């Protein structure tokens, strides 16, 4: 079947449809006509558009159809959206895209680099060399382990429902990690004020408290990993399938991965008693709570039989 593809020029559908039929006065390649099989999917249509406009690769396209501007989701057939021969589909250029996996690599690499540099080259940041205290050495290992774990999960565990995001958004997303959990956190927790031999180091280095908080951190990290593996197993490779998760953590909240990550950063904040760690805990847990609420509502909307007793992120609370 033949489908006309154009850009939506007006909020008025009739006006936009008329514009689709008119020749382009600006030399644009739109409107254009593509041919796809009667059984074509949204992905087939995107590929057909790419063949005519090379710069519009599939991840860069957002296709809509009809008066209600229904978004044509990848993986579905055109028949599902009642797109027929001779119809007009509207395309929006989302701009240059970057893969979510690459975004995660960039986000988590920043803190690894900053913590390594600040910890191992104190003279460069503080103007003096000094011996790190036991609490600083321990926190350095735990934080580096956390972000290395996140890099490995990005490579071998996560299966992303969305393939890409706008390229420019990577700078906004990375700032949170690179600055708050990277440079700012590293600068204050590895500073000379809590170095070996200082009163603050002696105050923080309670062996029993350090052991308990280290145990809490490791429990939270392993629990976080387990929930990520559960989510991975719900989605077959190469698909965007969504299912109701059950099991460890999921029986009480929709996003236990966020809950356990918050617990891990609570342990770091308690261990260091640093305002920088507290700031990152507040910002990161607040953002994760927003994500959890959004995902919780999506689960309830998508699955009528979704467990009503589950909260979004905080057990028995919210």
Helices and strands as residue ranges (DSSP letters): E 2-6, H 13-21, E 32-35, H 42-52, G 58-60, E 61-65, E 70-71, G 78-81, E 88-93, E 97-99, H 100-120, H 122-126, H 134-156, E 164-166, H 169-175, I 176-184, H 185-189, G 192-194, H 199-204, H 207-234, H 256-272, H 275-302
